[in-house]
Amino acid sequence: MAPKGKEKPKPSASQPAIAIEDLFTALNRHIDRSEFDQAIKVADQVLAIAPGDEDAIRCKIVALVKDDKIDEALLAISAYSRKFPNDFSFFKVNKA
């Protein structure tokens, strides 16, 4: 009987497939190029790995505003301000 080949080590569930530093590099690149739709997607990826990351939250909200997705930005501000009430005190939202 032939010996079994060694199994390749599988990445553990705790290790993200993409390093968060690489995601922030991509996020910065998309924002610099005014690719706000892509920036929103990358910010969501960062937030999936690090749910409370302030930089990712702020980048997402700014990208939503710059992409004229004001209602989504307001929803994001509202959602994150409930989770982190003191972090969003600098936003003034005037909605009639």
Biopython code that builds the backbone (N, CA, C, O; Angstrom):
import numpy as np
from Bio.PDB.StructureBuilder import StructureBuilder

atoms = [
    (1, "MET", "N", (0.839, -1.171, 0.000)),
    (1, "MET", "CA", (0.000, 0.000, 0.000)),
    (1, "MET", "C", (0.891, 1.244, 0.000)),
    (1, "MET", "O", (1.855, 1.335, 0.761)),
    (2, "ALA", "N", (0.554, 2.190, -0.858)),
    (2, "ALA", "CA", (1.351, 3.404, -0.994)),
    (2, "ALA", "C", (1.122, 4.313, 0.206)),
    (2, "ALA", "O", (0.010, 4.388, 0.728)),
    (3, "PRO", "N", (2.177, 5.004, 0.644)),
    (3, "PRO", "CA", (2.000, 5.918, 1.780)),
    (3, "PRO", "C", (1.131, 7.106, 1.379)),
    (3, "PRO", "O", (1.151, 7.573, 0.240)),
    (4, "LYS", "N", (0.390, 7.559, 2.337)),
    (4, "LYS", "CA", (-0.463, 8.724, 2.094)),
    (4, "LYS", "C", (0.397, 9.972, 2.038)),
    (4, "LYS", "O", (1.363, 10.120, 2.787)),
    (5, "GLY", "N", (0.027, 10.863, 1.137)),
    (5, "GLY", "CA", (0.729, 12.144, 1.040)),
    (5, "GLY", "C", (0.395, 13.017, 2.236)),
    (5, "GLY", "O", (-0.653, 12.872, 2.865)),
    (6, "LYS", "N", (1.285, 13.898, 2.522)),
    (6, "LYS", "CA", (1.036, 14.812, 3.635)),
    (6, "LYS", "C", (-0.095, 15.761, 3.261)),
    (6, "LYS", "O", (-0.168, 16.270, 2.143)),
    (7, "GLU", "N", (-0.958, 15.977, 4.217)),
    (7, "GLU", "CA", (-2.030, 16.937, 3.987)),
    (7, "GLU", "C", (-1.471, 18.344, 4.092)),
    (7, "GLU", "O", (-0.638, 18.645, 4.946)),
    (8, "LYS", "N", (-1.949, 19.189, 3.207)),
    (8, "LYS", "CA", (-1.523, 20.586, 3.256)),
    (8, "LYS", "C", (-2.222, 21.256, 4.423)),
    (8, "LYS", "O", (-3.412, 21.036, 4.649)),
    (9, "PRO", "N", (-1.492, 22.071, 5.162)),
    (9, "PRO", "CA", (-2.138, 22.755, 6.286)),
    (9, "PRO", "C", (-3.199, 23.721, 5.775)),
    (9, "PRO", "O", (-2.983, 24.472, 4.824)),
    (10, "LYS", "N", (-4.333, 23.678, 6.428)),
    (10, "LYS", "CA", (-5.428, 24.575, 6.064)),
    (10, "LYS", "C", (-5.353, 25.807, 6.955)),
    (10, "LYS", "O", (-5.023, 25.706, 8.137)),
    (11, "PRO", "N", (-5.662, 26.981, 6.381)),
    (11, "PRO", "CA", (-5.652, 28.172, 7.236)),
    (11, "PRO", "C", (-6.751, 28.062, 8.280)),
    (11, "PRO", "O", (-7.866, 27.629, 7.987)),
    (12, "SER", "N", (-6.427, 28.452, 9.475)),
    (12, "SER", "CA", (-7.414, 28.366, 10.548)),
    (12, "SER", "C", (-8.508, 29.403, 10.333)),
    (12, "SER", "O", (-8.313, 30.403, 9.643)),
    (13, "ALA", "N", (-9.641, 29.147, 10.929)),
    (13, "ALA", "CA", (-10.776, 30.050, 10.782)),
    (13, "ALA", "C", (-10.494, 31.404, 11.419)),
    (13, "ALA", "O", (-11.098, 32.408, 11.042)),
    (14, "SER", "N", (-9.578, 31.432, 12.380)),
    (14, "SER", "CA", (-9.291, 32.696, 13.053)),
    (14, "SER", "C", (-8.404, 33.618, 12.222)),
    (14, "SER", "O", (-8.349, 34.820, 12.482)),
    (15, "GLN", "N", (-7.708, 33.067, 11.222)),
    (15, "GLN", "CA", (-6.852, 33.894, 10.381)),
    (15, "GLN", "C", (-7.642, 34.371, 9.166)),
    (15, "GLN", "O", (-8.146, 33.547, 8.403)),
    (16, "PRO", "N", (-7.758, 35.678, 8.972)),
    (16, "PRO", "CA", (-8.474, 36.169, 7.804)),
    (16, "PRO", "C", (-7.706, 35.841, 6.526)),
    (16, "PRO", "O", (-6.478, 35.765, 6.522)),
    (17, "ALA", "N", (-8.456, 35.649, 5.446)),
    (17, "ALA", "CA", (-7.838, 35.305, 4.171)),
    (17, "ALA", "C", (-6.975, 36.455, 3.660)),
    (17, "ALA", "O", (-5.919, 36.224, 3.072)),
    (18, "ILE", "N", (-7.409, 37.665, 3.877)),
    (18, "ILE", "CA", (-6.666, 38.844, 3.440)),
    (18, "ILE", "C", (-6.261, 39.629, 4.683)),
    (18, "ILE", "O", (-7.073, 39.853, 5.581)),
    (19, "ALA", "N", (-5.014, 40.039, 4.724)),
    (19, "ALA", "CA", (-4.534, 40.816, 5.872)),
    (19, "ALA", "C", (-5.240, 42.166, 5.907)),
    (19, "ALA", "O", (-5.483, 42.784, 4.870)),
    (20, "ILE", "N", (-5.557, 42.602, 7.094)),
    (20, "ILE", "CA", (-6.267, 43.870, 7.245)),
    (20, "ILE", "C", (-5.436, 45.037, 6.711)),
    (20, "ILE", "O", (-5.988, 46.023, 6.222)),
    (21, "GLU", "N", (-4.117, 44.924, 6.806)),
    (21, "GLU", "CA", (-3.247, 45.980, 6.268)),
    (21, "GLU", "C", (-3.411, 46.092, 4.756)),
    (21, "GLU", "O", (-3.420, 47.193, 4.206)),
    (22, "ASP", "N", (-3.542, 44.945, 4.086)),
    (22, "ASP", "CA", (-3.746, 44.950, 2.638)),
    (22, "ASP", "C", (-5.091, 45.564, 2.273)),
    (22, "ASP", "O", (-5.214, 46.262, 1.267)),
    (23, "LEU", "N", (-6.093, 45.300, 3.096)),
    (23, "LEU", "CA", (-7.407, 45.890, 2.843)),
    (23, "LEU", "C", (-7.367, 47.404, 3.007)),
    (23, "LEU", "O", (-7.976, 48.130, 2.220)),
    (24, "PHE", "N", (-6.656, 47.885, 4.021)),
    (24, "PHE", "CA", (-6.545, 49.333, 4.194)),
    (24, "PHE", "C", (-5.752, 49.974, 3.055)),
    (24, "PHE", "O", (-6.044, 51.101, 2.656)),
    (25, "THR", "N", (-4.759, 49.267, 2.533)),
    (25, "THR", "CA", (-4.017, 49.771, 1.375)),
    (25, "THR", "C", (-4.955, 49.900, 0.184)),
    (25, "THR", "O", (-4.932, 50.907, -0.524)),
    (26, "ALA", "N", (-5.781, 48.880, -0.038)),
    (26, "ALA", "CA", (-6.748, 48.920, -1.136)),
    (26, "ALA", "C", (-7.785, 50.015, -0.903)),
    (26, "ALA", "O", (-8.174, 50.716, -1.837)),
    (27, "LEU", "N", (-8.227, 50.159, 0.331)),
    (27, "LEU", "CA", (-9.201, 51.195, 0.671)),
    (27, "LEU", "C", (-8.642, 52.576, 0.373)),
    (27, "LEU", "O", (-9.333, 53.410, -0.212)),
    (28, "ASN", "N", (-7.413, 52.827, 0.762)),
    (28, "ASN", "CA", (-6.762, 54.104, 0.496)),
    (28, "ASN", "C", (-6.631, 54.352, -1.007)),
    (28, "ASN", "O", (-6.875, 55.461, -1.482)),
    (29, "ARG", "N", (-6.250, 53.323, -1.745)),
    (29, "ARG", "CA", (-6.091, 53.451, -3.194)),
    (29, "ARG", "C", (-7.425, 53.807, -3.859)),
    (29, "ARG", "O", (-7.471, 54.676, -4.729)),
    (30, "HIS", "N", (-8.510, 53.139, -3.450)),
    (30, "HIS", "CA", (-9.820, 53.414, -4.043)),
    (30, "HIS", "C", (-10.292, 54.829, -3.714)),
    (30, "HIS", "O", (-10.886, 55.499, -4.560)),
    (31, "ILE", "N", (-10.035, 55.276, -2.511)),
    (31, "ILE", "CA", (-10.438, 56.635, -2.141)),
    (31, "ILE", "C", (-9.623, 57.655, -2.921)),
    (31, "ILE", "O", (-10.174, 58.642, -3.409)),
    (32, "ASP", "N", (-8.313, 57.432, -3.046)),
    (32, "ASP", "CA", (-7.463, 58.351, -3.815)),
    (32, "ASP", "C", (-7.897, 58.453, -5.270)),
    (32, "ASP", "O", (-7.766, 59.509, -5.888)),
    (33, "ARG", "N", (-8.413, 57.358, -5.816)),
    (33, "ARG", "CA", (-8.841, 57.331, -7.222)),
    (33, "ARG", "C", (-10.318, 57.694, -7.386)),
    (33, "ARG", "O", (-10.860, 57.601, -8.488)),
    (34, "SER", "N", (-10.960, 58.102, -6.313)),
    (34, "SER", "CA", (-12.389, 58.430, -6.305)),
    (34, "SER", "C", (-13.257, 57.256, -6.743)),
    (34, "SER", "O", (-14.306, 57.446, -7.359)),
    (35, "GLU", "N", (-12.818, 56.047, -6.423)),
    (35, "GLU", "CA", (-13.584, 54.831, -6.702)),
    (35, "GLU", "C", (-14.376, 54.485, -5.435)),
    (35, "GLU", "O", (-14.080, 53.520, -4.731)),
    (36, "PHE", "N", (-15.382, 55.303, -5.179)),
    (36, "PHE", "CA", (-16.065, 55.226, -3.898)),
    (36, "PHE", "C", (-16.882, 53.950, -3.734)),
    (36, "PHE", "O", (-16.998, 53.434, -2.622)),
    (37, "ASP", "N", (-17.451, 53.431, -4.823)),
    (37, "ASP", "CA", (-18.207, 52.187, -4.726)),
    (37, "ASP", "C", (-17.298, 51.043, -4.280)),
    (37, "ASP", "O", (-17.682, 50.230, -3.439)),
    (38, "GLN", "N", (-16.099, 50.984, -4.845)),
    (38, "GLN", "CA", (-15.132, 49.963, -4.440)),
    (38, "GLN", "C", (-14.659, 50.206, -3.002)),
    (38, "GLN", "O", (-14.462, 49.258, -2.241)),
    (39, "ALA", "N", (-14.480, 51.470, -2.639)),
    (39, "ALA", "CA", (-14.051, 51.800, -1.275)),
    (39, "ALA", "C", (-15.074, 51.314, -0.251)),
    (39, "ALA", "O", (-14.706, 50.829, 0.819)),
    (40, "ILE", "N", (-16.345, 51.445, -0.577)),
    (40, "ILE", "CA", (-17.405, 50.982, 0.323)),
    (40, "ILE", "C", (-17.309, 49.468, 0.515)),
    (40, "ILE", "O", (-17.431, 48.967, 1.632)),
    (41, "LYS", "N", (-17.092, 48.750, -0.580)),
    (41, "LYS", "CA", (-16.984, 47.286, -0.503)),
    (41, "LYS", "C", (-15.782, 46.860, 0.342)),
    (41, "LYS", "O", (-15.880, 45.935, 1.148)),
    (42, "VAL", "N", (-14.654, 47.537, 0.153)),
    (42, "VAL", "CA", (-13.456, 47.187, 0.921)),
    (42, "VAL", "C", (-13.652, 47.554, 2.393)),
    (42, "VAL", "O", (-13.224, 46.813, 3.278)),
    (43, "ALA", "N", (-14.293, 48.688, 2.656)),
    (43, "ALA", "CA", (-14.574, 49.070, 4.044)),
    (43, "ALA", "C", (-15.452, 48.017, 4.716)),
    (43, "ALA", "O", (-15.261, 47.700, 5.890)),
    (44, "ASP", "N", (-16.411, 47.479, 3.972)),
    (44, "ASP", "CA", (-17.247, 46.404, 4.513)),
    (44, "ASP", "C", (-16.422, 45.159, 4.825)),
    (44, "ASP", "O", (-16.681, 44.474, 5.814)),
    (45, "GLN", "N", (-15.430, 44.865, 3.985)),
    (45, "GLN", "CA", (-14.553, 43.724, 4.249)),
    (45, "GLN", "C", (-13.749, 43.946, 5.534)),
    (45, "GLN", "O", (-13.591, 43.035, 6.347)),
    (46, "VAL", "N", (-13.249, 45.162, 5.699)),
    (46, "VAL", "CA", (-12.503, 45.480, 6.922)),
    (46, "VAL", "C", (-13.418, 45.335, 8.136)),
    (46, "VAL", "O", (-13.023, 44.769, 9.155)),
    (47, "LEU", "N", (-14.638, 45.850, 8.019)),
    (47, "LEU", "CA", (-15.568, 45.797, 9.140)),
    (47, "LEU", "C", (-16.024, 44.372, 9.447)),
    (47, "LEU", "O", (-16.428, 44.083, 10.573)),
    (48, "ALA", "N", (-15.965, 43.483, 8.464)),
    (48, "ALA", "CA", (-16.280, 42.074, 8.722)),
    (48, "ALA", "C", (-15.199, 41.438, 9.595)),
    (48, "ALA", "O", (-15.479, 40.552, 10.402)),
    (49, "ILE", "N", (-13.959, 41.903, 9.421)),
    (49, "ILE", "CA", (-12.837, 41.379, 10.207)),
    (49, "ILE", "C", (-12.732, 42.098, 11.549)),
    (49, "ILE", "O", (-12.531, 41.471, 12.589)),
    (50, "ALA", "N", (-12.871, 43.423, 11.511)),
    (50, "ALA", "CA", (-12.738, 44.257, 12.712)),
    (50, "ALA", "C", (-13.971, 45.152, 12.822)),
    (50, "ALA", "O", (-13.930, 46.305, 12.391)),
    (51, "PRO", "N", (-15.064, 44.643, 13.389)),
    (51, "PRO", "CA", (-16.347, 45.346, 13.369)),
    (51, "PRO", "C", (-16.354, 46.763, 13.943)),
    (51, "PRO", "O", (-17.171, 47.576, 13.509)),
    (52, "GLY", "N", (-15.511, 47.086, 14.866)),
    (52, "GLY", "CA", (-15.551, 48.412, 15.467)),
    (52, "GLY", "C", (-14.459, 49.344, 14.997)),
    (52, "GLY", "O", (-14.201, 50.362, 15.640)),
    (53, "ASP", "N", (-13.809, 49.022, 13.890)),
    (53, "ASP", "CA", (-12.674, 49.822, 13.437)),
    (53, "ASP", "C", (-13.147, 51.215, 13.015)),
    (53, "ASP", "O", (-13.870, 51.369, 12.031)),
    (54, "GLU", "N", (-12.722, 52.223, 13.780)),
    (54, "GLU", "CA", (-13.178, 53.595, 13.546)),
    (54, "GLU", "C", (-12.766, 54.124, 12.181)),
    (54, "GLU", "O", (-13.549, 54.808, 11.522)),
    (55, "ASP", "N", (-11.553, 53.817, 11.748)),
    (55, "ASP", "CA", (-11.092, 54.303, 10.446)),
    (55, "ASP", "C", (-11.938, 53.727, 9.318)),
    (55, "ASP", "O", (-12.300, 54.445, 8.386)),
    (56, "ALA", "N", (-12.252, 52.451, 9.392)),
    (56, "ALA", "CA", (-13.066, 51.816, 8.354)),
    (56, "ALA", "C", (-14.483, 52.383, 8.350)),
    (56, "ALA", "O", (-15.065, 52.604, 7.288)),
    (57, "ILE", "N", (-15.029, 52.616, 9.531)),
    (57, "ILE", "CA", (-16.375, 53.192, 9.632)),
    (57, "ILE", "C", (-16.398, 54.583, 9.012)),
    (57, "ILE", "O", (-17.281, 54.901, 8.215)),
    (58, "ARG", "N", (-15.432, 55.404, 9.379)),
    (58, "ARG", "CA", (-15.386, 56.772, 8.841)),
    (58, "ARG", "C", (-15.161, 56.770, 7.336)),
    (58, "ARG", "O", (-15.788, 57.543, 6.612)),
    (59, "CYS", "N", (-14.261, 55.900, 6.860)),
    (59, "CYS", "CA", (-14.014, 55.810, 5.413)),
    (59, "CYS", "C", (-15.275, 55.394, 4.674)),
    (59, "CYS", "O", (-15.581, 55.929, 3.609)),
    (60, "LYS", "N", (-16.004, 54.442, 5.236)),
    (60, "LYS", "CA", (-17.232, 53.985, 4.598)),
    (60, "LYS", "C", (-18.251, 55.117, 4.517)),
    (60, "LYS", "O", (-18.869, 55.321, 3.473)),
    (61, "ILE", "N", (-18.428, 55.846, 5.603)),
    (61, "ILE", "CA", (-19.411, 56.928, 5.622)),
    (61, "ILE", "C", (-19.016, 58.033, 4.653)),
    (61, "ILE", "O", (-19.865, 58.549, 3.926)),
    (62, "VAL", "N", (-17.750, 58.400, 4.632)),
    (62, "VAL", "CA", (-17.289, 59.432, 3.695)),
    (62, "VAL", "C", (-17.465, 58.956, 2.255)),
    (62, "VAL", "O", (-17.898, 59.728, 1.399)),
    (63, "ALA", "N", (-17.134, 57.692, 1.978)),
    (63, "ALA", "CA", (-17.293, 57.150, 0.623)),
    (63, "ALA", "C", (-18.762, 57.141, 0.214)),
    (63, "ALA", "O", (-19.086, 57.434, -0.937)),
    (64, "LEU", "N", (-19.646, 56.808, 1.140)),
    (64, "LEU", "CA", (-21.077, 56.842, 0.838)),
    (64, "LEU", "C", (-21.534, 58.254, 0.492)),
    (64, "LEU", "O", (-22.288, 58.446, -0.462)),
    (65, "VAL", "N", (-21.085, 59.238, 1.255)),
    (65, "VAL", "CA", (-21.456, 60.631, 0.988)),
    (65, "VAL", "C", (-20.893, 61.081, -0.357)),
    (65, "VAL", "O", (-21.608, 61.683, -1.157)),
    (66, "LYS", "N", (-19.618, 60.794, -0.610)),
    (66, "LYS", "CA", (-18.983, 61.198, -1.867)),
    (66, "LYS", "C", (-19.629, 60.514, -3.068)),
    (66, "LYS", "O", (-19.619, 61.059, -4.172)),
    (67, "ASP", "N", (-20.195, 59.315, -2.858)),
    (67, "ASP", "CA", (-20.853, 58.567, -3.932)),
    (67, "ASP", "C", (-22.341, 58.930, -4.028)),
    (67, "ASP", "O", (-23.109, 58.253, -4.712)),
    (68, "ASP", "N", (-22.735, 60.005, -3.337)),
    (68, "ASP", "CA", (-24.117, 60.500, -3.319)),
    (68, "ASP", "C", (-25.121, 59.471, -2.811)),
    (68, "ASP", "O", (-26.269, 59.445, -3.256)),
    (69, "LYS", "N", (-24.696, 58.641, -1.899)),
    (69, "LYS", "CA", (-25.584, 57.669, -1.262)),
    (69, "LYS", "C", (-25.885, 58.170, 0.148)),
    (69, "LYS", "O", (-25.546, 57.540, 1.149)),
    (70, "ILE", "N", (-26.536, 59.328, 0.179)),
    (70, "ILE", "CA", (-26.758, 60.040, 1.436)),
    (70, "ILE", "C", (-27.629, 59.231, 2.394)),
    (70, "ILE", "O", (-27.343, 59.158, 3.589)),
    (71, "ASP", "N", (-28.697, 58.621, 1.864)),
    (71, "ASP", "CA", (-29.573, 57.843, 2.746)),
    (71, "ASP", "C", (-28.828, 56.670, 3.381)),
    (71, "ASP", "O", (-29.016, 56.373, 4.561)),
    (72, "GLU", "N", (-27.975, 56.001, 2.585)),
    (72, "GLU", "CA", (-27.179, 54.896, 3.132)),
    (72, "GLU", "C", (-26.175, 55.414, 4.162)),
    (72, "GLU", "O", (-25.914, 54.756, 5.169)),
    (73, "ALA", "N", (-25.616, 56.595, 3.902)),
    (73, "ALA", "CA", (-24.674, 57.192, 4.853)),
    (73, "ALA", "C", (-25.384, 57.505, 6.171)),
    (73, "ALA", "O", (-24.845, 57.256, 7.250)),
    (74, "LEU", "N", (-26.593, 58.050, 6.073)),
    (74, "LEU", "CA", (-27.356, 58.352, 7.285)),
    (74, "LEU", "C", (-27.695, 57.079, 8.057)),
    (74, "LEU", "O", (-27.647, 57.059, 9.287)),
    (75, "LEU", "N", (-28.037, 56.017, 7.325)),
    (75, "LEU", "CA", (-28.308, 54.736, 7.989)),
    (75, "LEU", "C", (-27.059, 54.202, 8.681)),
    (75, "LEU", "O", (-27.132, 53.690, 9.798)),
    (76, "ALA", "N", (-25.918, 54.324, 8.016)),
    (76, "ALA", "CA", (-24.658, 53.852, 8.603)),
    (76, "ALA", "C", (-24.312, 54.664, 9.848)),
    (76, "ALA", "O", (-23.900, 54.107, 10.866)),
    (77, "ILE", "N", (-24.480, 55.976, 9.760)),
    (77, "ILE", "CA", (-24.209, 56.832, 10.920)),
    (77, "ILE", "C", (-25.122, 56.439, 12.073)),
    (77, "ILE", "O", (-24.683, 56.330, 13.218)),
    (78, "SER", "N", (-26.389, 56.229, 11.760)),
    (78, "SER", "CA", (-27.346, 55.853, 12.794)),
    (78, "SER", "C", (-26.989, 54.504, 13.417)),
    (78, "SER", "O", (-27.020, 54.353, 14.638)),
    (79, "ALA", "N", (-26.651, 53.532, 12.582)),
    (79, "ALA", "CA", (-26.313, 52.192, 13.084)),
    (79, "ALA", "C", (-25.060, 52.223, 13.947)),
    (79, "ALA", "O", (-25.033, 51.632, 15.027)),
    (80, "TYR", "N", (-24.036, 52.900, 13.482)),
    (80, "TYR", "CA", (-22.786, 52.921, 14.239)),
    (80, "TYR", "C", (-22.873, 53.829, 15.456)),
    (80, "TYR", "O", (-22.181, 53.601, 16.449)),
    (81, "SER", "N", (-23.719, 54.861, 15.389)),
    (81, "SER", "CA", (-23.831, 55.737, 16.558)),
    (81, "SER", "C", (-24.544, 55.028, 17.702)),
    (81, "SER", "O", (-24.333, 55.360, 18.868)),
    (82, "ARG", "N", (-25.395, 54.043, 17.370)),
    (82, "ARG", "CA", (-26.020, 53.257, 18.431)),
    (82, "ARG", "C", (-24.999, 52.344, 19.096)),
    (82, "ARG", "O", (-25.033, 52.140, 20.310)),
    (83, "LYS", "N", (-24.091, 51.795, 18.295)),
    (83, "LYS", "CA", (-23.070, 50.897, 18.840)),
    (83, "LYS", "C", (-21.982, 51.665, 19.581)),
    (83, "LYS", "O", (-21.470, 51.221, 20.608)),
    (84, "PHE", "N", (-21.642, 52.838, 19.029)),
    (84, "PHE", "CA", (-20.561, 53.655, 19.586)),
    (84, "PHE", "C", (-21.077, 55.078, 19.766)),
    (84, "PHE", "O", (-20.728, 55.955, 18.976)),
    (85, "PRO", "N", (-21.898, 55.330, 20.784)),
    (85, "PRO", "CA", (-22.591, 56.617, 20.890)),
    (85, "PRO", "C", (-21.682, 57.834, 20.973)),
    (85, "PRO", "O", (-22.051, 58.894, 20.470)),
    (86, "ASN", "N", (-20.530, 57.727, 21.576)),
    (86, "ASN", "CA", (-19.663, 58.897, 21.715)),
    (86, "ASN", "C", (-18.817, 59.150, 20.483)),
    (86, "ASN", "O", (-18.309, 60.257, 20.305)),
    (87, "ASP", "N", (-18.654, 58.153, 19.630)),
    (87, "ASP", "CA", (-17.780, 58.290, 18.472)),
    (87, "ASP", "C", (-18.367, 59.157, 17.374)),
    (87, "ASP", "O", (-17.623, 59.708, 16.563)),
    (88, "PHE", "N", (-19.696, 59.291, 17.331)),
    (88, "PHE", "CA", (-20.301, 60.008, 16.223)),
    (88, "PHE", "C", (-20.941, 61.317, 16.652)),
    (88, "PHE", "O", (-21.830, 61.833, 15.975)),
    (89, "SER", "N", (-20.495, 61.841, 17.756)),
    (89, "SER", "CA", (-21.039, 63.114, 18.209)),
    (89, "SER", "C", (-20.594, 64.262, 17.322)),
    (89, "SER", "O", (-21.178, 65.344, 17.380)),
    (90, "PHE", "N", (-19.556, 64.047, 16.490)),
    (90, "PHE", "CA", (-19.064, 65.107, 15.615)),
    (90, "PHE", "C", (-19.884, 65.224, 14.342)),
    (90, "PHE", "O", (-19.701, 66.181, 13.589)),
    (91, "PHE", "N", (-20.791, 64.274, 14.074)),
    (91, "PHE", "CA", (-21.629, 64.366, 12.880)),
    (91, "PHE", "C", (-22.858, 65.198, 13.208)),
    (91, "PHE", "O", (-23.530, 64.963, 14.212)),
    (92, "LYS", "N", (-23.143, 66.167, 12.356)),
    (92, "LYS", "CA", (-24.378, 66.923, 12.484)),
    (92, "LYS", "C", (-25.239, 66.537, 11.300)),
    (92, "LYS", "O", (-24.878, 66.792, 10.151)),
    (93, "VAL", "N", (-26.355, 65.933, 11.571)),
    (93, "VAL", "CA", (-27.243, 65.485, 10.511)),
    (93, "VAL", "C", (-28.518, 66.301, 10.609)),
    (93, "VAL", "O", (-29.294, 66.139, 11.551)),
    (94, "ASN", "N", (-28.735, 67.175, 9.642)),
    (94, "ASN", "CA", (-29.944, 67.989, 9.592)),
    (94, "ASN", "C", (-30.878, 67.382, 8.562)),
    (94, "ASN", "O", (-30.684, 67.546, 7.358)),
    (95, "LYS", "N", (-31.871, 66.696, 9.035)),
    (95, "LYS", "CA", (-32.830, 66.060, 8.142)),
    (95, "LYS", "C", (-34.197, 66.638, 8.459)),
    (95, "LYS", "O", (-34.666, 66.564, 9.594)),
    (96, "ALA", "N", (-34.832, 67.216, 7.447)),
    (96, "ALA", "CA", (-36.132, 67.856, 7.645)),
    (96, "ALA", "C", (-37.250, 66.857, 7.697)),
    (96, "ALA", "O", (-38.410, 67.236, 7.859)),
]
sb = StructureBuilder()
sb.init_structure("model")
sb.init_model(0)
sb.init_chain("A")
sb.init_seg("    ")
for serial, (resi, resn, name, xyz) in enumerate(atoms, 1):
    if name == "N":
        sb.init_residue(resn, " ", resi, " ")
    sb.init_atom(name, np.array(xyz, "f"), 0.0, 1.0, " ", f" {name:<3s}", serial, name[0])
structure = sb.get_structure()
